[in-house]
């Protein structure tokens, strides 16, 4: 049996089917009804959708709590919060990618929609395989823990501003080698006909960059989530709910990202804490409730510090 099939077998098939049917219906409603016509997403609309996805996630977490017990309910909430916070880095990359390619605001939602569909599929495979690997080879947890500690320390250290250079993206270079790319976009379409030849548009290259960068971000989020829960259903559903709210989070935060300047430090502290938790799990058991409290306290402190401590004035 393949490893991911063993993880799926831990829950009845109707539960998996019902979850993915609900997610598919919500996505169809989003793209087919509310986003039928390409338009600029306003702050009010973005905040409204943020509220919708957070409410759905918390409601689902409450159902998990009622159905499978308080421990798994707390694990869902902790995993959801971690993935949601790590998604802030994705938002920053989205801003850079859209600025680099000069993507019109009215087409950004379309790119993010299909980008996140791909991210959901990739995360599903990563998490189900990861849960199965940990179940068979428990020592992998120590590798994950060490990696999270390293990532957290690296995130906390000062670094130069991130840059986006698609010319150094392996997936983009490979795609261009086998498929021609049109010189300009065609009203938000991913493919077009140029000089009688079918080509990809620069918009598809944007989608490709977003998909490949999500693979990199998954290397952080996957160990972090698996440090909280080994239950494949809880890990996957919490991850997907956080990813689906990422589009709205982007439109809500893209203009005010600079206000949360201490949030990155908070995320670094959380990653180090979770990594240490994985490394000492054999000797010291840290409960999910304690982890949830630490995550909540660090995030609250980061946001409050960002709001209360003013940035130093720039020299003229």
C-alpha positions in Angstrom: 0.0 0.0 0.0 1.2 3.5 -0.8 2.1 5.6 2.3 -0.6 8.3 1.6 -3.3 5.7 1.2 -2.5 4.5 4.8 -3.0 8.0 6.0 -6.3 8.4 4.2 -7.6 5.0 5.6 -7.3 6.5 9.1 -10.6 8.4 8.5 -13.8 7.1 6.8 -14.0 8.0 3.1 -17.3 9.8 3.5 -15.5 12.4 5.8 -12.8 13.1 3.1 -15.5 13.2 0.4 -17.7 15.6 2.4 -14.9 17.9 3.1 -13.6 18.2 -0.4 -17.1 18.5 -1.8 -17.7 21.5 0.5 -14.4 23.1 -0.5 -15.2 22.6 -4.2 -18.6 24.1 -3.7 -17.2 27.2 -1.9 -14.5 27.7 -4.6 -17.1 27.4 -7.4 -19.3 29.9 -5.6 -16.3 32.3 -5.2 -15.1 32.1 -8.8 -18.4 31.5 -10.6 -20.6 34.0 -8.8 -18.7 36.6 -6.7 -15.7 36.8 -9.0 -17.3 36.2 -12.3 -16.1 39.5 -13.8 -12.5 40.5 -13.3 -12.4 43.6 -11.0 -10.3 45.3 -8.4 -10.9 43.7 -5.0 -11.7 46.4 -2.5 -10.5 46.4 1.1 -14.1 45.9 2.3 -14.6 42.9 0.0 -11.3 41.4 1.1 -12.1 41.8 4.8 -15.5 40.3 4.2 -14.0 37.2 2.6 -11.4 37.0 5.4 -14.2 36.9 7.9 -16.0 34.2 5.9 -13.0 31.9 5.7 -12.0 32.4 9.3 -15.6 31.7 10.4 -15.7 28.6 8.3 -12.4 27.4 9.7 -13.4 28.0 13.3 -16.7 26.3 12.8 -15.0 23.3 11.3 -12.6 23.2 14.2 -15.6 23.3 16.6 -17.0 20.3 14.7 -13.7 18.4 15.0 -13.7 19.3 18.8 -17.3 17.9 19.2 -16.8 14.9 16.9 -13.2 13.7 17.8 -12.5 15.3 21.2 -10.9 18.4 22.7 -7.3 17.3 21.9 -7.8 17.1 18.2 -9.9 20.2 18.3 -7.0 22.2 19.9 -4.6 20.6 17.4 -6.8 21.9 14.5 -6.8 25.4 15.9 -3.1 25.5 16.6 -2.2 24.1 13.1 -4.6 26.6 11.5 -3.0 29.5 13.3 0.5 28.5 12.4 -0.3 28.0 8.7 -2.2 31.3 8.6 0.7 33.2 10.1 3.3 31.6 7.9 1.1 32.6 5.0 2.1 36.2 5.7 5.4 35.5 3.9 3.4 34.3 0.9 1.6 37.6 0.8 4.9 39.5 0.7 6.0 37.3 -2.2 2.7 37.9 -4.1 3.2 41.6 -3.8 6.7 41.3 -5.3 5.7 39.0 -8.1 2.7 41.1 -9.2 4.9 44.3 -9.1 7.6 42.6 -11.1 5.2 41.5 -13.8 3.0 44.6 -13.6 -0.1 42.5 -13.2 -3.2 44.6 -13.3 -5.1 44.6 -10.0 -8.3 43.3 -11.7 -6.6 40.1 -12.8 -4.7 39.4 -9.6 -7.6 37.4 -8.0 -7.7 35.1 -11.0 -4.0 34.3 -10.7 -4.3 33.7 -7.0 -7.4 31.5 -7.4 -5.7 29.0 -9.7 -2.4 29.3 -7.8 -4.1 28.3 -4.6 -5.9 25.4 -6.3 -2.4 24.1 -7.2 -1.2 24.7 -3.7 -4.1 22.7 -2.2 -3.2 19.7 -4.3 0.5 19.9 -3.5 -0.1 20.4 0.2 -2.5 17.4 0.3 0.2 15.1 -1.2 2.9 16.5 1.1 0.9 16.2 4.3 -0.5 12.7 3.6 3.0 11.4 2.7 4.6 13.2 5.6 2.2 11.7 8.1 2.8 8.2 6.8 6.6 8.7 6.8 6.6 9.9 10.4 4.4 6.9 11.4 7.0 4.5 9.9 10.2 6.4 10.7 9.8 8.4 13.9 13.4 9.7 13.7 12.3 12.0 10.9 10.7 14.2 13.5 14.2 15.2 14.8 15.2 16.3 11.3 12.1 18.4 11.0 12.7 19.9 14.4 16.3 20.9 13.6 15.1 22.3 10.3 12.5 24.5 12.0 15.0 25.8 14.6 17.4 26.7 11.8 14.6 28.4 9.8 13.4 30.3 12.8 16.9 31.6 13.6 17.5 32.5 10.0 14.1 34.3 9.8 15.0 36.4 12.9 18.3 37.6 11.6 18.4 40.8 9.6 18.5 40.3 5.8 18.4 42.2 2.6 15.0 42.9 1.0 13.7 39.9 -0.9 13.9 40.1 -4.6 11.9 38.2 -7.3 13.8 37.2 -10.4 11.8 34.7 -12.6 14.8 34.3 -14.9 16.5 32.3 -12.1 13.3 30.2 -11.5 14.1 26.6 -12.7 10.4 25.9 -13.5 10.1 29.0 -15.6 13.3 28.4 -17.5 12.3 24.8 -18.2 8.8 25.8 -19.4 10.2 28.4 -21.7 12.5 25.8 -23.2 9.5 23.7 -24.4 6.7 26.2 -24.8 6.7 29.7 -26.4 5.6 32.7 -24.4 3.7 35.6 -25.9 5.2 39.1 -25.5 2.2 40.5 -23.7 -0.9 39.4 -21.7 -4.3 38.8 -23.3 -7.0 40.2 -21.0 -6.0 38.0 -18.1 -5.9 34.7 -20.0 -3.1 32.1 -19.4 -2.8 31.1 -23.1 -3.4 33.0 -26.3 -2.8 32.8 -30.1 0.0 35.1 -31.3 1.0 35.3 -35.0 -1.1 32.1 -35.6 0.7 30.2 -32.9 -0.6 29.1 -29.6 1.5 30.5 -26.7 1.5 31.0 -23.0 1.0 34.5 -21.7 3.2 36.3 -19.1 0.2 35.7 -16.8 0.9 32.0 -16.9 4.5 32.6 -16.0 3.2 34.6 -13.0 1.1 31.6 -12.0 4.1 29.3 -12.4 6.3 31.5 -10.2 3.6 31.5 -7.5 3.2 27.7 -7.6 6.9 27.0 -7.3 7.4 29.5 -4.5 4.6 27.8 -2.6 6.6 24.5 -2.7 9.4 26.4 -0.9 7.0 27.7 1.7 5.6 24.2 2.2 9.0 23.1 3.5 8.4 25.4 6.5 4.7 24.8 7.1 4.7 21.0 6.7 7.1 20.3 9.6 5.4 23.0 11.7 2.0 21.5 11.3 3.2 17.9 11.8 4.8 19.1 15.0 1.4 19.9 16.3 -0.6 16.9 15.0 0.1 13.5 13.5 -3.6 13.1 12.5 -3.7 13.4 8.6 -7.3 14.7 8.6 -6.7 17.5 11.1 -3.3 18.4 9.5 -4.7 18.6 5.9 -8.0 20.3 6.7 -6.4 23.0 8.8 -3.8 23.6 6.2 -6.3 23.9 3.4 -8.6 26.3 5.3 -5.6 28.6 5.9 -4.5 28.4 2.2 -8.0 29.2 1.0 -8.1 32.3 3.1 -4.8 33.4 1.6 -6.3 35.3 -1.4 -8.4 37.5 0.8 -5.5 37.9 3.2 -3.4 39.2 0.4 -5.9 41.9 -0.7 -6.5 42.9 2.9 -2.9 43.2 3.9 -1.1 44.2 0.6 -1.3 47.9 1.4 -0.5 47.7 5.1 2.2 45.0 5.3 4.8 47.5 6.5 2.7 48.1 9.7 3.4 44.5 11.0 7.2 44.9 11.1 7.6 42.7 14.2 5.4 39.9 13.0 8.4 38.2 11.2 10.2 38.1 14.5 7.2 36.5 16.2 7.0 33.9 13.5 10.7 33.1 14.0 10.0 32.6 17.7 7.1 30.3 17.0 9.1 28.2 14.5 12.0 27.8 17.0 9.5 26.9 19.8 7.9 24.2 17.6 11.3 22.9 16.5 12.4 22.5 20.1 9.1 20.9 20.9 9.8 18.2 18.3 13.4 17.7 19.4 12.5 17.1 23.1 9.2 15.3 22.5 10.7 12.0 23.6 11.7 13.4 27.0 9.4 16.3 27.6 5.7 16.3 26.5 4.3 19.8 25.8 0.6 19.7 25.6 -1.4 21.1 22.6 -3.1 23.6 25.0 0.3 24.9 26.1 1.5 25.2 22.4 -1.7 27.0 21.5 -1.1 29.5 24.4 2.5 30.1 23.4 1.5 30.7 19.7 -1.3 33.1 20.7 0.8 35.0 23.2 3.7 35.5 20.7 1.4 36.6 17.9 -0.4 39.1 20.2 2.8 40.5 21.4 4.2 40.9 17.9 1.1 42.7 16.7 1.0 45.0 19.8 4.7 45.8 19.4 4.2 46.6 15.8 1.4 49.0 16.7 3.0 50.7 19.7 6.6 51.0 18.8 7.1 53.5 16.0 9.8 52.8 13.4 12.9 55.0 13.6 12.7 58.2 11.5 14.6 57.9 8.2 17.5 60.3 7.7 16.8 62.9 5.0 
